Amino acid sequence: MKFLMFHVIKDEEDAVQRWSEQHNVEIGISRDILSLRTIDQVKGYDGICIQQIVPIESPDIYRKLKQYGIRQIATRSAGYDVIDLKEADRNGLIVTNVPAYSPYAVAELAVAQALNLVRHIPQFNERIARHDFRWNGLISREIRSMTIGIIGTGHIGAIAAQLFKGFGARVIAFDQYPNEKLKNILDYRSSIEDVLREADIVSLHTPLFDSTAHMINRNTLKLMKNTSFLINMARGGLVNTGDLIQAIENHEIAGAALDTFEDEGFINKDLSRETIGNPQLLKLIESNQVILTPHIGFYTTTAVQNMVEGGLNSVLEVLMTGTSKNQVPLPLKEKPIN
């Protein structure tokens, strides 16, 4: 058998080689994302494994995959909102994901950024760059004196809650499906709004659906304390970027840490010699109340290895059995945002 992996980064290559040798499967490597421009690379392969930063929107891509004999799309990520599940189903394509490649990787980054925000590290860095070593007005709170609000208590949200609890924080949460096993770590609230009103730090760990798109917006941001912080390590579309910028500029919240963005076309690209044409991104970059990272929550040695192995295992599983334990169910209760 021959599989093609799209958008392979150098750090994945050793794990790909090991898996290929262990399973006696030839793996083709493409640095490109799957698109209309690159779809013909699929010819001659039995299965594909993708890692997308932009949605696969064109119905022609799904039709061509079927035409080339492909029966599945394995994304080596937890999120699958870049895939049009209806088009995939229409063309007989089984979609799989890697639901828990390393919850600790993303959860640890959320905690790290919370500490940076609370200790005013961006502001101190800016001062020191000007050779200003004063403390003025940047006194911090201790995490153990704060209330942490977790939105979404799946694999990652649950680990984040445990880590914050380990600092001695009081943890509250909202999830449509509360996890009874977390009751000794956190207290569930009956609505997202209740969490936003009460929390000093709000950390988002929920999938992107129609019902969660722009769940953080002008109205919900007004519910938060003007001393509170927002952390988004989940999906960029959960937050209305323009409303967030306005809330920060108007001092309605104290700051934010973002690892995901509504438009991620710039992710993992060197734009140092180019003009950034996204005014919202420029405002976020220029704000000393915002910490930006380029979607690196997953980017640890453990997580990358698990993503490669999990993605390729699913390709093999579908081709050998016609299904996979990580198959995304169709139809979904809600249509993911593309």
HULIN-V257728 format. One record per backbone hydrogen bond with DSSP energy under -1.0 kcal/mol. NH is the residue of the N-H (numbers start at 1). CO is the residue of the C=O. Records with the same first field share a line. If there is no record, write none. Layout:
NH=CO ; CO
//
This chain:
3=26
4=47
5=28
6=49
7=32
8=30
12=9
13=10
16=12
17=13
18=14
19=15
20=16
21=17
22=18
23=19
25=20
26=1
28=3
30=5
39=35
41=38
42=39
43=40
45=42
46=2
47=2
49=4
50=74
56=82
57=55
61=58
63=59
64=60
65=61
66=62
67=63
68=64
69=66
70=65
73=94
74=48
75=96
76=50
77=75
83=80
85=83
88=84
89=85
90=86
91=87
92=89
93=88
94=71
96=73
97=326
98=77
105=102
107=103
108=104
109=105
110=106
111=107
112=108
113=109
114=110
115=111
116=112
117=113
118=114
119=115
120=117
121=116
124=120
125=121
126=122
127=123
128=124
129=125
130=127
131=128
132=127
138=135
145=142
146=143
148=170
149=201
150=172
151=203
152=174
158=154
159=155
160=156
161=157
162=158
163=159
164=160
165=161
166=162
168=165
169=164
170=146
172=148
173=187
174=150
182=179
183=180
185=182
186=182
187=171
189=173
195=191
196=192
197=193
198=194
199=195
200=147
201=147
202=229
203=149
204=231
205=151
213=209
214=237
215=212
216=238
221=217
222=218
223=220
224=221
228=225
229=200
230=255
231=202
232=257
233=204
238=235
239=236
240=216
244=240
245=241
246=242
247=243
248=244
249=245
250=246
251=248
252=247
254=228
256=289
257=230
258=291
259=232
267=264
269=266
274=271
282=278
283=279
284=280
285=281
286=282
287=283
291=256
293=258
295=293
299=296
300=298
304=300
305=301
306=302
307=303
308=304
309=305
310=306
311=307
312=308
313=309
314=310
315=311
316=312
317=313
318=314
319=315
320=316
321=317
322=318
327=324
328=95
//
